[in-house]
Amino acid sequence: MNVRRLAGALAAALLFTTACGGGGGGSSSPTSPTNNNGTGTDPYGNPTTPAAPAANQVIATASSAFNPLTITVTKGTDVTFTFESVTHNVAFDAVSGAPANVGNTTNASVIRTFATAGSFGFQCTLHGGMRGTVVVN
Ligand SMILES: [Cu+2]
């Protein structure tokens, strides 16, 4: 009786293991199964999880940081500033060629064009130490 039950359990375990191993195809993370589908080109969404910034995108995160801290673009590039669920702004340092500041923004994206080469530091005036830099070549 006990042996039969044990054998049955082993068989079930083997089936389970085989099914997982054979059909996995690289889905090793059980927490974010949809991350590969629609991210990376969605600056107008409403990100609720820390998303990786796309090319030419700076995310003002819900944890009050700019991501990436420094972005390097070529002259004439549109940079998308994406604001998550926490309100932030973008105030550029007083440098010639800096684009217009971005006022307090939440759950939206704002585009600024960097037409002048240089290094343009910026900060969120609502959160001390929340700084970033756009380097334009
Ligand atoms: Cu802020």
Residues whose N, C-alpha, C, O or C-beta is under 5 A from the ligand:
A	BS01	CU	T87 H88 N89 C124 L126 H127 M130
